[in-house]
Amino acid sequence: MQFDYREVLQHLRRGGVILYPTDTIWGVGCDASNAAAVQRVFDLKQRDAAKALVVLIADVGQLTQYVVQVPDVAWEWVDFAEKPLTVIYPKGKNVAPNVLAPDGSLAIRLVKDEFCKNLVYRYGRALVSTSANVSGQPAPDRFEAISEEIKRGVDYILQPPVALQPALPSTIVRLGLGGEVEFLRK
């Protein structure tokens, strides 16, 4: 069964906030270039605005669209990662300022899961991805674990055509321009 993405894409284009299954856990997201939509995500999650957000891309070639200088080591890390991998790059660009960390860095995950990858690809731009929970609460690994507060606070709930298996958060690694690697979550 093919999923019809038109409605969710319309919500994203209008600055909507969505609840959707990512390649890891259920997430809340929006257009990563829309500062007002990003602020709505922060408000919904009751999250400190100083905490950066992750963005999802569908193709490794998009890295240069969102990162000022991609460290050489990044290409291998991203291309050959077998499990979901979020990489923090030294300096982001072409996203809303409130997506970036205070130091200007940007966390990006190249999605490989077909359902999520199709969503990001069809939208044509990076999507914000943050766990679908109020800050400090457990991250939901399945739809039933998402609070009613979060469900009521989004503009659209994207239910995939088949039930998804519970998943785990991604590995997070920070890369430096000189090839430095720091694991923040394994």
C-alpha positions in Angstrom: 0.0 0.0 0.0 1.4 3.4 -1.0 1.1 6.3 1.5 -0.2 9.6 0.2 2.2 12.3 1.4 0.3 15.3 0.0 -1.6 16.3 3.2 1.5 16.2 5.5 3.5 18.1 2.9 0.9 20.8 2.8 1.0 21.2 6.6 4.8 21.5 6.5 4.7 24.1 3.7 2.3 26.2 5.8 4.5 26.1 8.8 2.8 23.2 10.5 4.2 21.0 13.2 3.9 17.2 12.6 4.1 14.1 14.7 5.7 11.3 12.7 7.7 8.1 12.9 11.3 8.8 12.2 14.1 6.3 11.4 14.6 6.0 15.1 11.7 6.9 17.5 8.5 8.9 17.1 9.3 12.6 16.5 7.9 16.0 16.4 9.0 18.0 13.4 8.6 20.9 11.0 10.4 22.7 8.2 13.9 23.3 9.5 14.1 26.7 7.7 10.9 28.1 9.3 11.8 29.8 12.6 8.2 30.3 13.7 7.5 26.6 13.2 10.7 25.7 15.1 9.6 27.9 18.0 6.3 26.0 18.1 8.2 22.8 18.5 10.2 24.2 21.4 7.0 25.5 23.0 5.2 22.2 22.6 8.1 20.2 24.1 8.6 22.9 26.8 12.2 22.6 25.8 15.0 25.1 26.6 15.7 27.1 23.4 19.4 26.8 24.0 19.2 23.1 23.2 19.8 22.5 19.5 17.6 20.3 17.4 18.4 17.6 14.9 17.5 17.9 11.2 16.9 15.0 8.8 18.1 14.9 5.2 17.3 12.2 2.6 20.5 12.3 0.6 24.2 12.6 1.5 24.7 15.2 -1.2 22.5 17.6 0.9 25.2 17.9 3.5 26.8 20.8 1.6 23.5 22.6 1.5 23.3 22.7 5.3 27.0 22.6 6.5 29.5 25.4 5.9 32.4 23.0 5.7 31.9 19.2 5.8 34.8 17.6 7.6 36.5 15.0 5.3 35.9 12.2 7.8 32.1 12.8 7.7 31.6 11.3 4.3 32.7 7.9 5.4 30.9 8.1 8.7 27.6 9.1 7.2 27.7 6.9 4.0 28.7 3.7 5.7 26.7 4.0 9.0 24.6 0.9 9.4 22.5 2.2 12.3 20.9 5.7 12.6 23.7 8.2 13.1 23.3 11.8 14.1 26.4 13.9 13.3 27.1 17.3 14.8 28.9 19.5 12.3 30.9 22.6 13.3 28.9 25.2 11.4 25.4 25.0 10.0 23.7 27.1 7.3 20.3 27.4 5.5 18.2 26.5 8.6 16.3 28.7 11.0 18.7 30.3 13.5 16.8 28.6 16.4 17.7 25.2 15.0 21.4 25.8 15.5 23.3 25.3 18.8 24.6 28.4 20.5 28.0 27.7 19.0 26.5 27.6 15.4 26.9 23.8 15.1 24.2 21.7 13.4 23.1 18.1 14.1 22.1 16.2 11.0 21.0 12.7 10.4 20.9 11.1 7.0 17.8 8.9 7.1 17.9 5.5 5.5 14.5 4.1 6.7 12.4 4.1 3.5 9.2 5.6 5.0 11.0 8.5 6.7 13.4 9.0 3.8 10.5 9.3 1.4 8.9 12.0 3.6 12.1 14.1 3.7 12.8 13.5 0.0 9.3 14.5 -1.1 9.5 17.6 1.1 12.8 18.6 -0.5 14.2 20.3 2.5 15.6 19.3 5.9 13.0 18.5 8.6 13.4 19.1 12.3 13.4 15.9 14.3 13.1 15.8 18.0 11.6 13.1 20.3 7.8 13.3 20.6 7.7 14.0 24.4 7.7 16.9 26.8 11.3 17.6 27.8 12.4 15.5 30.7 9.9 12.8 30.0 10.8 9.4 28.4 11.1 9.4 24.6 8.3 7.4 23.0 9.4 4.3 21.1 5.9 3.6 19.8 2.8 5.7 19.0 0.9 4.5 22.1 3.6 5.9 24.4 3.1 9.5 23.1 1.3 11.8 25.5 -2.1 13.3 24.6 -0.5 16.8 25.2 1.9 16.2 22.4 -0.8 14.7 20.1 -3.1 17.7 20.7 -0.3 20.2 20.1 0.6 19.2 16.5 -1.1 20.1 13.3 -0.9 16.7 11.7 -0.2 13.1 12.9 1.4 11.1 10.2 0.5 7.4 10.6 2.4 5.1 8.4 0.5 2.5 6.3 2.0 -0.4 8.4 2.8 -0.6 12.1 6.4 0.2 12.9 8.6 -1.7 15.3 9.7 0.2 18.4 13.2 1.6 17.8 16.0 3.3 19.7 17.5 6.8 19.5 20.4 7.3 17.1 24.1 7.3 17.9 25.3 10.9 18.2 28.9 11.9 17.3 30.5 15.4 17.0 33.0 15.8 14.2 35.7 18.5 14.0 37.2 20.0 10.9 40.6 18.4 11.8 39.1 14.9 11.9 38.3 15.0 15.7 35.6 12.5 16.7 33.6 12.7 20.0 30.8 10.2 20.8 28.0 11.9 22.7 25.6 8.9 22.7 26.4 5.4 21.6 
